[in-house]
């Protein structure tokens, strides 16, 4: 079995004592579209941020393409991070810069924002940025400031920015939580195309089971920092849904 990502006995304890992840064991195959489900506070965002070390773990192992991410430093860590694109709920764009410039920042990796504003553009990077904007249907907006775009458009800019890294893995942290249902489905469709056409592995946290069924090849559900379900989206019946979200929870459909 070929795994792109292996997580072993992962724990994260925040200052103050909150035990956010409790011994997570998880393997992700190359080309999977894995959906993380669970209530707010279940550990989904913490897990995603531990994978590329936006936050540090307390203990455990994270193996990406055979390399222990937690042992990486400096240039080696930056090399790993360049292969892992990140998409955030609140887009994390520089609102006063153009759409094109925001996409170009995807080539910079994890660099100080002040330095990123003065980088030199090369023709090949601009051509790649325009190609990625075209893929998400936003080429005509390339010179428009991102603050003037809708939420769905801004999230598509964020996807184009992630593509500038030529990632092997995309981590999407609640990418549609702030969007209306139709726009949410549109954003998920773009992620689905990248998964199928480019064979980019995707790990995406969501609240909506209907989107998980439509786009995910596998679902992992977290509750109180532990995995409580790992299987096919179709295997989540009404009782399993209530086990994940609580007895009073009702499924909301997004079509």
Order of alpha helices (4+ residues) and beta strands (2+ residues): beta-beta-beta-alpha-beta-beta-alpha-beta-alpha-alpha-alpha-alpha-beta-alpha-beta-alpha-beta-beta-alpha
